[in-house]
Amino acid sequence: MVSTTNVIVAPAPPKPPRRKRHPGRPMVSWLDPLMLARAGVQAAISSTIGKQADRRLLDALAAPKVEPSDFSVDDEGKPREELWLDYVSDMGDGWDSTYAVAQTVACPTLTLRDETGATHETRGGELLVLGGDEVYPTASVKAYEERTLEPWRAAMSRQRPPPHVFAVPGNHDWYDGLVSFTRLFCQGRTPAGWQTHQRRSYFAVKLPHGWWLIGTDMQLESDIDEPQVSYFQEIARQMRPEDRVILCLAEPAWLLAQVRPLDGRSYLENNLTFLEDEVFGKKVSVFLAGDLHHYRRHADDDGRQKIIAGGGGAFLHPTHVPRKEQALQDGFTARKSFPEARDSRRLSWRNLGLVMSNPRFGVLTGLLYMLLAWALAVNIGSANVPKALGLVLSTALSSPGIVLLSTFVILGLIAFADTRYGRWRWLVGLLHGLVHMTAAFLIAWGVAHLMGSELALSFRNPVRDMLSAVLIFAGGFLAGPTIMGLYLLISLNVFSAHPNEAFSSLAIPDWKNFIRMRIAPDGRLWIYPIGLRRVPRAWKPGETARDPEWVADPKDTRATPPSLIEPPLVIP
């Protein structure tokens, strides 16, 4: 008799599922009504309080004496022959864009090809300069953690030693009174593993071969407070006559007045003139700024550069406005933009599909169209369009509710109209509102004609009434964003108006950029503008010890590698 032994084999533990989707946040939906309401309230509160209580004054009292961070020497006190720096601005929006830029910056070395086909070897910066607006839509500890620190921490892990970080606050960083920004960057913490040094919201860094890196804070009102002026005057006394300055600003004063014509913007240029003439006593060699989310460079005949590089992760801004750029001060002329104007104009046509990128805005317009139809409470199902319009107008004029709702919509659209329209702003908003009213009427008439019912919830036939409401809502869901998209498209491409709204609503994650700089042993400054034409949309966990936490999925074949936007610039 043969005996058998039952061997019980423990089942192998199941393999954890390989996440194909990153854990981060999507791009901010700037036409989301709830998000707009929250951001608007916070911005208004911050602006009001900021005029009365300037956080920079408190920081100046608590900060130690004025001493620049000295990176002209190494840890042993020996003069540095070479130093690499990275400049990234306007980050902390969607994961795909923010992480793609962070991962590129984190690479120890990058071999980049420029538009001429030449290749250039670059190294990851020992210094990382954050140029403003480090988080979107508004600043908070949670928002910084989820939208900025998490993707940067994941990208930098296992790549190279964490860089030394210096940060300039932008208007979105000021929306909580600079509390979160100060906590992260001005108290000696190590967010995302970075090494922070500054103790104020502005800074000065001494670099090799007589170069200086200066970061300013012009707050929400874009002014330079007295302690900041005193700080930079003390720094200027430590500069030699032949030293050169790289100036980092939250906003590109030289172009902002043309892109966003607001009353009083001239004082931005006055601040720059004051810094150059009265504080530093020398012309700035390189200006760096974000706030506009694209790459745009101006230069003069002496090789001085004014560079906008706001492509760290936020939505794209257009480059084809203004259509005819006015001459800048001191002989600076436009040299390069990324994307090119033709690509920017082509992207603007995406506004016709606005409902795809802003479905919650479609929900709002669907509800408004439905409320207007219910408030009419007239039977136009058997009438033709002219007769139905007459019934609607007579009913609307005798209904306080309809008059109030219509007035609210039209006044809101007048307020929304761009200040570029000037005295015609009210007419533009009125016409925009009337188009929406007309669309609501036509949708309501079509549904009533189809259902043979009046535009009201009579509850005599609940099924028919609810079906009518659903159809009107669906019509408003599609028509409202389409009309808004058409309005933004015409405003931008014909009148150069609404550049911010026309592109923020699209939440385009592509066309990212940042600046890599090298101070060479001969003292020259090399500037490498690096662009990512299309960022990856699919990610998978890193498989080796040298991989970052997430790497682009090879199946995402449309993603493009980083490359130079233009050949390197050399500043003697």
C-alpha positions in Angstrom: 0.0 0.0 0.0 1.5 3.3 -1.0 1.0 6.2 1.3 0.7 9.7 0.0 1.6 12.9 1.8 -0.4 16.0 1.1 2.0 18.9 0.7 0.4 22.2 1.2 2.1 24.9 -0.7 1.4 28.4 0.4 0.2 30.6 -2.5 2.6 33.2 -3.6 1.6 36.6 -2.5 -0.1 38.6 -5.2 2.1 41.1 -6.9 1.0 44.7 -6.3 -0.6 46.2 -9.3 1.6 48.4 -11.4 0.1 51.8 -11.4 -0.1 53.2 -14.8 -1.4 56.5 -13.6 0.5 58.9 -11.4 -0.8 59.8 -8.0 -0.8 63.6 -8.6 -3.4 66.2 -9.4 -4.7 67.2 -12.9 -4.3 70.7 -14.3 -6.3 73.4 -12.6 -9.7 74.0 -14.4 -9.8 77.8 -14.5 -13.4 78.0 -15.6 -14.6 75.8 -12.7 -17.2 78.1 -11.0 -16.4 76.8 -7.5 -12.6 77.1 -8.0 -13.0 80.6 -9.4 -15.1 81.7 -6.4 -12.6 80.3 -3.9 -9.6 81.8 -5.7 -11.4 85.2 -6.2 -12.3 85.5 -2.5 -8.8 84.5 -1.4 -7.2 86.9 -3.9 -9.4 89.8 -2.7 -8.7 89.1 0.9 -5.0 88.8 0.3 -4.9 92.0 -1.7 -6.9 94.0 0.9 -4.8 92.7 3.8 -1.6 93.0 1.9 -2.1 96.8 1.5 -2.3 97.1 5.3 0.1 94.5 6.6 3.2 93.8 4.6 4.7 90.4 5.6 8.1 91.6 4.2 8.5 94.1 7.0 8.0 91.5 9.7 10.5 89.1 8.0 13.1 91.9 7.7 12.9 92.5 11.5 13.4 88.8 12.2 16.1 88.2 9.6 19.8 88.2 10.5 22.2 90.8 9.2 22.6 91.3 5.5 24.9 88.7 4.1 24.7 87.1 0.7 24.8 83.4 0.2 28.3 82.8 -1.1 28.6 80.3 -3.9 31.7 81.9 -5.3 33.7 79.4 -3.2 33.3 75.7 -2.5 32.8 74.0 0.8 36.5 74.2 1.5 36.6 77.9 0.8 38.4 77.6 -2.6 37.2 79.8 -5.5 34.9 78.0 -7.8 35.9 77.8 -11.4 32.5 76.7 -12.7 28.9 76.6 -11.5 25.7 75.3 -13.0 22.3 76.9 -12.2 18.7 76.0 -13.2 15.8 78.6 -13.3 12.2 77.2 -13.1 9.2 79.4 -12.8 5.4 79.0 -12.7 5.2 75.4 -11.5 2.9 73.4 -9.2 -0.1 73.0 -11.5 -0.8 69.6 -13.1 1.3 66.5 -12.4 2.2 65.8 -16.1 3.7 69.2 -16.8 5.2 69.8 -13.4 6.8 66.4 -13.1 8.0 66.4 -16.6 10.0 69.6 -16.0 11.2 68.4 -12.6 12.4 65.1 -14.0 14.3 66.9 -16.8 15.9 69.2 -14.2 16.8 66.2 -12.0 18.8 64.4 -14.7 22.5 64.6 -13.7 23.4 65.4 -17.3 21.4 66.3 -20.5 22.6 66.1 -24.1 20.5 68.6 -25.9 20.1 69.3 -29.6 19.3 72.8 -30.8 17.4 73.9 -33.9 20.6 73.8 -36.0 21.2 70.2 -35.2 24.2 70.8 -33.0 24.4 69.0 -29.6 25.4 70.4 -26.3 26.3 68.7 -23.0 24.8 70.2 -19.8 24.8 69.4 -16.1 22.1 69.6 -13.5 22.4 72.9 -11.6 23.9 72.9 -8.1 21.6 75.9 -7.6 17.9 75.8 -8.4 16.1 79.2 -8.6 12.3 79.1 -8.4 11.1 82.2 -10.3 7.7 82.8 -8.8 4.2 81.3 -8.6 5.4 78.0 -7.1 1.8 76.7 -6.7 -1.6 77.0 -8.3 -4.4 78.1 -8.0 -3.7 79.6 -4.5 -1.1 79.1 -1.9 -1.6 76.7 1.1 0.5 74.1 2.8 -1.6 71.4 1.3 -1.5 72.9 -2.2 2.3 73.2 -2.1 2.6 69.6 -0.9 0.3 68.1 -3.5 1.1 70.2 -6.6 4.7 71.1 -6.1 6.7 69.2 -3.5 5.3 65.7 -4.3 6.2 65.7 -8.0 9.6 67.3 -7.4 10.4 64.9 -4.5 9.5 62.0 -6.8 11.6 63.3 -9.7 14.7 64.2 -7.6 14.9 60.9 -5.7 17.8 58.6 -6.7 18.9 61.1 -9.4 21.5 63.5 -8.0 22.3 65.4 -4.8 19.5 67.8 -4.0 20.2 71.4 -5.2 20.4 74.6 -3.1 17.1 76.4 -3.6 16.3 80.1 -3.8 12.7 81.2 -4.4 11.0 84.4 -5.7 7.4 84.7 -4.6 4.8 85.5 -7.3 1.2 86.7 -6.9 -0.2 83.2 -6.3 2.4 82.7 -3.5 1.0 85.9 -1.9 -2.6 84.7 -1.9 -2.2 83.4 1.7 -0.2 86.4 2.8 3.1 84.6 2.0 2.6 82.4 5.1 3.2 79.1 3.3 6.0 80.4 1.1 7.9 81.7 4.2 7.4 78.4 6.0 8.8 76.4 3.1 11.7 78.6 1.8 12.7 81.1 4.6 13.0 79.0 7.7 15.9 76.6 6.9 13.6 73.7 6.0 14.4 71.1 3.4 11.2 70.8 1.2 11.5 68.0 -1.4 15.0 67.5 -0.1 16.1 70.9 -1.3 18.6 72.9 0.8 17.2 76.4 1.5 19.2 79.4 2.6 17.2 82.6 2.3 15.6 84.2 5.4 13.5 86.7 3.6 11.3 86.6 0.5 14.1 88.2 -1.5 17.8 87.2 -1.7 21.3 87.8 -3.0 23.7 85.1 -4.0 27.4 85.7 -4.8 28.5 83.6 -7.8 31.9 82.9 -9.3 33.8 85.3 -11.5 32.0 88.4 -10.3 28.5 87.3 -11.1 25.6 88.0 -8.6 22.1 86.4 -8.5 19.5 88.8 -7.2 15.9 87.8 -6.4 13.3 90.5 -5.6 9.8 90.5 -4.0 7.5 93.2 -5.3 4.4 91.8 -3.5 0.9 92.1 -4.9 1.1 95.8 -5.4 4.4 95.4 -7.2 6.4 97.8 -5.0 9.8 97.5 -3.3 9.6 98.1 0.4 12.1 100.1 2.3 13.8 97.2 4.1 14.3 95.5 0.7 15.9 98.6 -0.7 18.2 98.8 2.3 19.1 95.1 1.9 20.1 95.5 -1.7 21.9 98.8 -1.1 24.1 96.9 1.4 24.6 94.1 -1.2 25.6 96.7 -3.8 28.3 98.0 -1.5 29.9 94.5 -1.6 29.9 94.5 -5.4 32.9 95.5 -7.5 32.5 98.0 -10.4 33.1 95.2 -12.9 30.7 92.7 -11.3 27.6 91.6 -13.3 24.0 91.0 -12.2 21.4 88.4 -13.0 18.1 89.8 -11.7 15.1 87.5 -11.0 11.6 89.1 -11.0 8.2 87.7 -10.4 6.7 89.7 -13.4 8.3 90.8 -16.7 7.8 94.5 -16.3 9.2 95.2 -19.8 6.3 93.4 -21.6 3.5 93.1 -19.0 1.9 96.4 -19.8 1.4 95.3 -23.4 0.1 91.9 -22.6 -2.1 93.0 -19.6 -2.8 96.7 -20.0 -3.8 97.7 -16.5 -3.8 101.2 -15.1 -0.7 102.1 -13.3 1.5 99.3 -14.6 4.2 101.9 -15.5 5.6 101.7 -12.0 6.9 98.2 -12.8 9.4 99.7 -15.2 10.1 102.4 -12.7 11.1 99.8 -10.2 13.6 98.2 -12.6 15.1 101.6 -13.4 15.3 102.4 -9.7 17.1 99.1 -9.0 19.6 99.6 -11.8 20.3 103.3 -11.4 19.8 104.1 -7.7 20.5 100.8 -5.9 23.1 98.7 -7.9 24.5 101.6 -9.9 25.0 99.3 -12.9 23.1 97.9 -15.8 21.7 94.4 -15.2 23.2 91.9 -17.7 20.3 89.3 -17.5 16.7 89.8 -16.5 14.8 86.6 -15.7 11.0 86.5 -15.1 8.0 84.2 -15.1 4.3 85.0 -14.7 3.7 84.7 -18.5 3.7 80.9 -19.1 5.9 80.7 -22.2 9.4 81.5 -23.4 10.1 84.9 -24.9 13.5 86.6 -25.2 14.4 90.3 -25.8 17.9 91.5 -26.2 19.8 94.7 -27.0 22.9 95.2 -29.2 25.2 95.0 -26.1 24.1 91.4 -25.4 21.9 92.2 -22.4 19.0 89.8 -22.1 15.4 90.1 -20.9 14.0 86.5 -20.7 10.5 85.3 -19.8 10.7 81.6 -18.9 7.4 80.8 -17.2 7.1 77.2 -18.4 7.7 75.2 -15.2 4.4 73.4 -15.2 1.4 75.9 -15.4 -0.9 76.2 -18.3 0.4 77.8 -21.5 0.0 81.5 -22.3 -0.2 82.7 -26.0 2.8 84.2 -27.7 0.9 85.8 -30.7 -0.2 88.7 -28.6 0.3 91.6 -28.8 0.0 91.3 -32.6 2.3 94.3 -33.1 4.7 94.7 -30.2 5.7 98.2 -29.1 9.3 99.1 -28.9 10.8 98.3 -25.5 13.0 100.7 -23.5 16.8 100.9 -24.0 16.7 99.3 -27.4 15.6 95.8 -26.5 14.0 93.9 -29.4 12.2 90.6 -29.6 14.5 87.7 -30.6 12.7 84.3 -29.9 9.5 82.8 -28.6 8.4 79.3 -27.7 5.9 78.3 -29.0 6.2 80.4 -32.2 3.3 82.8 -32.9 1.9 80.5 -35.6 1.7 77.6 -33.2 0.2 79.8 -30.5 -2.5 81.0 -33.0 -3.3 77.4 -34.0 -3.7 76.3 -30.4 -6.2 79.1 -29.7 -8.7 77.3 -31.9 -9.1 74.7 -29.2 -11.5 77.3 -27.6 -14.2 76.0 -29.9 -14.1 72.7 -27.8 -14.1 74.5 -24.5 -16.7 72.1 -23.0 -14.2 69.3 -23.2 -11.6 71.0 -21.0 -14.2 72.7 -18.7 -17.2 70.4 -18.2 -18.1 72.1 -14.9 -18.5 75.4 -16.7 -20.9 73.5 -19.0 -22.9 72.4 -15.9 -23.2 76.1 -14.9 -24.4 77.2 -18.3 -26.8 74.2 -18.5 -28.4 75.2 -15.2 -28.7 78.9 -16.2 -30.3 78.0 -19.5 -32.7 75.7 -17.7 -33.6 78.3 -15.1 -34.3 80.8 -17.8 -36.6 78.4 -19.6 -38.5 77.5 -16.4 -38.9 81.1 -15.4 -40.6 81.9 -18.7 -43.5 79.5 -18.1 -45.1 80.1 -21.6 -46.3 77.6 -24.2 -44.2 78.2 -27.3 -44.3 74.6 -28.5 -46.9 75.3 -31.3 -45.6 78.8 -32.3 -43.1 79.6 -34.9 -39.9 81.4 -34.0 -41.1 85.1 -34.4 -44.3 84.5 -32.5 -42.5 82.5 -29.9 -40.0 85.3 -29.5 -42.8 87.8 -29.0 -44.4 85.6 -26.3 -41.0 85.2 -24.6 -40.2 89.0 -24.6 -43.7 90.0 -23.3 -43.4 87.4 -20.5 -39.9 88.3 -19.7 -40.5 92.0 -19.3 -43.4 91.3 -16.9 -41.4 88.9 -14.8 -39.1 90.4 -12.1 -37.3 87.0 -11.8 -36.4 86.8 -15.4 -35.3 90.5 -15.5 -33.2 89.9 -12.4 -31.5 86.8 -13.7 -30.9 88.2 -17.2 -29.4 91.4 -15.7 -27.2 89.3 -13.4 -25.8 87.4 -16.4 -25.3 90.4 -18.6 -23.6 92.5 -15.8 -21.4 89.5 -15.1 -20.3 89.3 -18.7 -19.7 93.1 -18.9 -17.4 92.7 -15.8 -15.7 89.8 -17.5 -15.0 91.7 -20.7 -11.3 92.6 -21.1 -10.1 96.1 -20.1 -8.5 96.2 -23.6 -11.9 97.0 -25.0 -11.9 100.3 -23.1 -15.1 102.3 -23.4 -16.6 99.6 -25.6 -16.3 97.1 -22.8 -20.0 97.4 -21.8 -21.1 96.9 -25.4 -19.0 93.8 -25.8 -20.3 92.3 -22.6 -23.9 93.2 -23.5 -23.6 91.5 -27.0 -21.9 88.5 -25.4 -24.8 88.2 -22.9 -27.5 88.6 -25.6 -25.9 85.8 -27.6 -26.3 83.5 -24.6 -29.9 84.7 -24.1 -30.6 84.0 -27.8 -29.1 80.5 -27.6 -31.2 79.8 -24.4 -34.3 80.9 -26.2 -33.6 78.8 -29.3 -32.8 75.7 -27.3 -36.0 76.2 -25.2 -38.1 76.7 -28.3 -36.6 73.6 -30.0 -37.3 71.5 -26.9 -40.8 72.9 -26.4 -41.6 72.4 -30.1 -40.3 68.8 -29.9 -42.2 68.0 -26.7 -45.3 70.2 -27.4 -45.2 71.6 -23.9 -44.8 74.9 -22.1 -41.5 76.0 -20.6 -42.4 75.2 -17.0 -42.5 72.5 -14.4 -46.3 72.2 -14.3 -46.2 68.6 -12.8 -49.2 67.8 -14.9 -46.9 65.5 -16.9 -43.8 65.0 -14.7 -42.1 62.7 -17.1 -42.4 65.0 -20.0 -41.5 68.0 -17.9 -38.3 66.4 -16.6 -37.3 65.2 -20.0 -37.7 68.7 -21.3 -35.6 70.0 -18.5 -32.9 67.4 -19.2 -32.8 68.3 -22.9 -32.6 72.1 -22.1 -29.8 71.4 -19.7 -28.0 69.3 -22.3 -28.3 72.1 -24.8 -27.0 74.7 -22.4 -24.2 72.3 -21.4 -23.0 72.3 -25.0 -24.0 75.7 -26.2 -22.8 77.8 -23.2 -19.1 76.8 -23.3 -19.1 76.9 -27.1 -20.3 80.5 -27.2 -17.8 81.4 -24.5 -15.0 79.7 -26.5 -16.1 81.5 -29.7 -16.1 84.8 -27.8 -12.6 84.1 -26.4 -11.3 83.0 -29.8 -12.5 86.2 -31.6 -11.4 88.4 -28.7 -7.9 87.0 -28.8 -7.2 86.7 -32.5 -9.0 89.8 -33.7 -8.7 92.3 -30.8 -5.7 90.8 -28.8 -8.0 90.6 -25.8 -8.4 88.0 -23.1 -5.0 86.3 -23.6 -5.1 84.9 -20.1 -8.7 83.6 -20.1 -8.4 82.2 -23.6 -5.5 80.0 -22.7 -6.0 79.3 -19.0 -9.3 77.8 -19.9 -7.6 75.3 -22.2 -5.2 74.1 -19.5 -2.5 73.1 -22.1 0.2 71.2 -20.3 2.7 71.2 -23.2 5.3 73.7 -24.5 7.1 73.7 -21.1 10.5 75.4 -20.6 13.2 76.3 -18.1 16.6 78.0 -18.2 19.9 76.2 -17.5 22.9 78.5 -16.9 26.6 77.8 -16.6 29.3 80.2 -15.3 32.3 78.9 -17.2 36.0 79.0 -16.0 36.6 82.0 -18.3 33.9 84.0 -16.5 31.4 83.9 -19.3 27.7 83.1 -18.6 26.2 80.4 -20.9 22.4 80.3 -21.1 20.6 77.2 -22.3 16.8 77.7 -22.9 15.4 74.1 -22.6 11.9 73.2 -23.9 9.6 70.2 -23.8 7.3 70.3 -26.8 4.9 67.7 -25.5 5.1 66.2 -22.0 4.2 62.6 -21.3 0.6 61.7 -20.4 1.3 58.1 -19.2 3.7 57.0 -16.5 4.9 53.8 -14.8 6.9 53.2 -11.7 10.7 53.2 -12.1 12.2 49.7 -12.4 15.9 50.2 -11.4 17.6 51.9 -8.5 18.7 54.7 -10.8 15.2 55.5 -12.1 13.1 58.2 -10.5 9.9 57.0 -8.9 8.0 57.5 -12.1 9.2 57.2 -15.7 7.4 58.0 -18.9 5.6 55.0 -20.4 7.2 54.1 -23.7 3.7 53.5 -25.2 3.2 57.2 -25.0 4.9 57.8 -28.3 3.7 61.3 -28.8 5.8 62.7 -25.9 8.9 64.5 -27.0 12.4 64.7 -25.4 13.8 67.9 -24.1 15.7 70.1 -26.6 17.2 73.6 -26.8 14.7 76.2 -27.8 17.5 78.1 -29.5 21.3 77.9 -29.6 23.0 78.8 -26.3 23.5 82.4 -25.4 26.9 83.6 -24.2 27.2 86.7 -22.0 30.8 88.0 -21.7 
